[in-house]
Amino acid sequence: MSELLTAAQMRAIETAAIESGEVTGLELMERAGRGVVEAIFEEWPELAKTSHKAVVLCGPGNNGGDGFVVARLLKEWGWEVEVFLYGDAEKLPPDARVNYERWDKVGETLPLSPKACDTKRHAGVLYVDALFGTGIGRPLEDEAFDIQRRLFGLKGPIVPVGPIVAVDCPSGLCLDSGRALQRAAGAAGIYVPIAALTVTFQTKKVGHVLQDGPVQCGKVRVVDIGLAERVSNAAQGRSTQAIDPIKSREYVREVVAPDASGHDYAGGGPRGSLRKRVDLNKFNSGHALILSGSTGKGGAARLAARGALRIGAGLVTVAPTPGALQENAARLDAIMLSPVGDAATLDTMLSDKRLNALCLGPGLGLDRAKELVPTALAVERATVLDADALSAFKGKPSALFEMLNASCVITPHAGEFERLFPDIAKKMKAVSKTGPAYSKVEAAREAAARAGCVVLFKGPDTVIAHPSGLCSVHAAHYNRSAPWLATAGSGDVLAGFITGLLARGFSPMQAAETAAWLHVECALEFGPGLIAEDLPEQLPAVFRKLGA
């Protein structure tokens, strides 16, 4: 796992380092500016070979100070550099003011105005956006908004500028939520730069991987400014000088490739291993039960069952209505069948404690879900609730929450989430006038605390939250973008992956995190043209790459 920080957490870590005497603010600013220049040259090596032109837009805070460092270093490299400042130089923070004065010795600073986006003079010029960084919590105003609108417009750049490089984040993007604040404020479109490259410091922030962030940020490069140990200590709750450690459960972690012999995951509980022990057999690799629906409705459950079997459950049983037994038998071989017509039959079946992981929802039907979910949850086995098992409780979600327990995982997409947590969903849509926007991370955490179980809030930016506050993000963006996952049945396979891992002994949090990563990895392994049936069939190749 790697940490994803909020703006406040990053500021606290920087403050601790400065107040301890480990580093000065000026040194951190110099490292940041130098890192931006190095990242530019690494991304476009041809720009380092000769002089070019750059426009640097500096803001009124320390992000602007980083911009002045970038301008000075590019000037020293032989570039022609224009700098525009939003605000009064006299009111810059102390470190930013020092770097303004250093730049002032070698170049001119102009007030931010339409001259910063002159169509004739700036065509093809590299733009460095250092107006606003991590701390912005409200839409841009006045000249800053006017420049954004002129430069970037509704459908992209109006001025045919060269690459746009954002320092920390494109101005107007909330790095605590990933929301483009100008759109949230009701402006006609998003006037936030779509950067070719975003350079951030020490670690990615939450907004780089959530909602609008990946689209606006382009490629994200993380520059080490010497605070790695402090980030790690704070995220793990260890003491740091000058500040109290931020509780580890206030941190968000990014899901990365699992270790086949034991995943470094955020949640508590038993640590499952993707690599099976040589002394295991099918009976001690878990038995997953997938509840299915009536005639003609079994495809979703079959997809989930195939996912559970491929991911390593020793045994998988599909339980359709009695009338749907034949059609399922025609499609299933290694997966067993046992009809369940009503709650009493399910209750009898669950007396077999070897059925250690349950999945309800895919193709189950709303009425059948209402009848079977209470019986399934009463035995307190590891259980995944998806699709119909969630939608069946629209209008009375509290009835579901009362039955849930810590061994459950619920997997809502945005619509299902709104049906279960309408008040939380409303906060996600609210306009942020001051302070950070309410984020998908906060929403998932609040939902998990209310439901009393792990919540996997689906989307390209899947957020996984534990009732304790532990939280992780798996973002299918940047080099893990897999848009072909948006296909019918994909979510059913994910539910099956989670169920199979639960059957193998993974904790709910670990199962959800690992399944989310494997789900995308299977899509990347297959590529465009993917349909849901293809996903489980990619697992053998993915496991081989992991050494499982």
Secondary structure, 3 states (H helix, E strand, C coil): CEEEECHHHHHHHHHHHHHCCCCCHHHHHHHHHHHHHHHHHHHCHHHHCCCCEEEEEECCCHHHHHHHHHHHHHHHCCCEEEEEECCCHHHCCHHHHHHHHHHHCCCCEEECCHHHHCCCCCCCCEEEEECCCCCCCCCCCHHHHHHHHHHHCCCCCCCCCCCEEEECCCCCECCCCCCEHHHHCCCCCCCCCCCCEEEEECCCEHHHCCCCHHHHHCEEEEECCCCHHHHHHHHCCCCECCECCCCHHHCEEECCCCCCCCCCCCCCCCCCCCCCCCCCCHHHCCEEEEECCCCCCCHHHHHHHHHHHHCCCCEEEEECCHHHHHHHHCCCCCCEECCCCCHHHHHHHCCCCCEEEEEECCCCCHHHHHHHHHHHHHCCCEEEECCHHHHCCCCCHHHHHHHCCCCEEECCCHHHHHHHCHHHHHHHHCCCCCCCCCCHHHHHHHHHHHHCCEEEECCCEEEEECCCCCEEEEECCHHHCCHHHCCCCHHHHHHHHHHHHHHCCCCHHHHHHHHHHHHHHHHHHHCCCCCCCHHHHCHHHHHHHHCC
